[in-house]
Amino acid sequence: MWQHVQVTGLEGLLVKHIFKEIAINEMKHAEELAERISSLNGVPTEKPDPIFVGGSLIEMLKQNQQNEEEAIRLYKNTIQVAEAEGDFTTRGLLEKILSDEEKHIDIFGKMLVGKTEPFTQPDL
């Protein structure tokens, strides 16, 4: 949620709503996952990872792209675990979230075109 209030300049005004929309989507993912964890009688971690706050738009976009790549790998691996366990509800939830994450990385990649090296998505 911080990026959409932190970006500045003309470019910041152009991407502000995109950052906000994606942040809200990510919070919804967190809520859905928390509800699923609770329904499975699990306990979520109490130690969150540090939050990166970039100074420039390019830093934010690169970090967002990296975060999405990591999330995509995590969701793909976790989907395999859910499948192996026969937990089709969790698998379905994770597949929905994975679809959103793939849309996010596409958005960040398109925003980076012309800012750095042409965007190429690594094999995920």
Legacy VTK file of the C-alpha trace (Angstrom):
# vtk DataFile Version 3.0
C-alpha trace
ASCII
DATASET POLYDATA
POINTS 124 float
0.000 0.000 0.000
2.936 2.321 0.438
4.047 2.558 -3.183
0.934 4.271 -4.477
1.422 7.142 -2.028
5.190 7.239 -2.465
5.478 7.606 -6.263
6.048 11.128 -7.535
6.185 13.055 -10.758
4.217 12.568 -13.936
5.080 8.875 -14.154
4.007 8.437 -10.538
0.632 9.920 -11.306
0.240 7.526 -14.220
0.976 4.367 -12.191
-0.461 5.332 -8.806
-3.828 3.668 -9.414
-2.161 0.494 -10.737
-0.022 0.157 -7.597
-3.066 0.710 -5.396
-5.214 -1.806 -7.273
-2.529 -4.511 -7.135
-1.860 -3.832 -3.431
-5.551 -4.255 -2.635
-5.585 -7.482 -4.646
-2.571 -8.761 -2.671
-4.307 -7.934 0.624
-7.321 -9.937 -0.533
-4.993 -12.863 -1.247
-3.596 -12.596 2.280
-7.090 -12.617 3.732
-8.160 -15.623 1.645
-5.032 -17.531 2.660
-5.537 -16.639 6.331
-9.102 -17.944 6.180
-7.954 -21.184 4.534
-5.157 -21.653 7.073
-7.666 -21.132 9.862
-10.120 -23.624 8.364
-7.304 -26.189 8.365
-6.578 -25.370 12.036
-3.224 -23.916 11.065
-1.399 -20.984 12.546
0.103 -18.338 10.245
3.606 -17.058 10.737
4.000 -14.225 13.200
7.260 -13.025 11.705
6.664 -11.224 8.404
9.446 -10.660 5.925
10.954 -7.184 5.800
9.143 -4.739 3.549
11.134 -3.141 0.745
10.468 0.527 0.138
12.055 1.673 -3.118
13.002 5.234 -3.740
12.401 5.474 -7.480
9.696 4.125 -9.726
12.193 1.836 -11.470
13.353 0.422 -8.105
9.746 -0.231 -7.135
8.943 -1.919 -10.427
12.050 -4.114 -10.327
11.317 -5.145 -6.730
7.670 -5.813 -7.571
8.723 -7.954 -10.520
11.120 -9.920 -8.299
8.448 -10.354 -5.611
5.960 -11.646 -8.165
8.537 -14.112 -9.564
9.141 -15.462 -6.057
5.404 -15.654 -5.361
4.771 -17.514 -8.613
7.437 -20.106 -7.742
5.999 -20.484 -4.232
2.415 -20.894 -5.434
3.404 -23.428 -8.099
5.268 -25.505 -5.520
2.453 -25.240 -2.986
-0.125 -26.238 -5.601
1.862 -29.434 -6.153
1.829 -30.142 -2.411
-1.911 -29.530 -2.183
-2.455 -31.841 -5.162
-0.342 -34.575 -3.586
-2.313 -34.223 -0.337
-5.631 -34.357 -2.170
-6.538 -30.879 -0.896
-8.468 -29.660 -3.899
-9.926 -26.637 -2.106
-6.504 -25.236 -1.274
-5.254 -26.119 -4.741
-8.145 -24.189 -6.326
-7.517 -21.162 -4.122
-3.813 -21.186 -4.942
-4.483 -21.566 -8.673
-6.737 -18.495 -8.567
-4.080 -16.503 -6.724
-1.382 -17.760 -9.114
-3.426 -16.476 -12.041
-3.554 -13.026 -10.416
0.199 -13.077 -9.745
0.903 -13.911 -13.383
-1.218 -10.905 -14.405
0.717 -8.719 -11.953
4.129 -9.740 -13.304
2.880 -9.019 -16.813
1.782 -5.529 -15.742
5.092 -4.755 -14.022
7.023 -6.107 -16.997
5.106 -3.911 -19.419
5.696 -0.906 -17.173
9.443 -1.599 -17.212
9.704 -1.708 -21.013
11.703 1.280 -22.117
12.928 1.926 -18.558
15.613 -0.788 -18.458
16.597 -3.739 -20.581
13.604 -5.091 -22.470
11.549 -7.247 -20.119
12.003 -10.949 -20.493
10.306 -13.229 -18.044
12.506 -16.093 -16.851
11.223 -19.633 -16.876
9.058 -19.952 -13.776
LINES 1 125
124 0 1 2 3 4 5 6 7 8 9 10 11 12 13 14 15 16 17 18 19 20 21 22 23 24 25 26 27 28 29 30 31 32 33 34 35 36 37 38 39 40 41 42 43 44 45 46 47 48 49 50 51 52 53 54 55 56 57 58 59 60 61 62 63 64 65 66 67 68 69 70 71 72 73 74 75 76 77 78 79 80 81 82 83 84 85 86 87 88 89 90 91 92 93 94 95 96 97 98 99 100 101 102 103 104 105 106 107 108 109 110 111 112 113 114 115 116 117 118 119 120 121 122 123
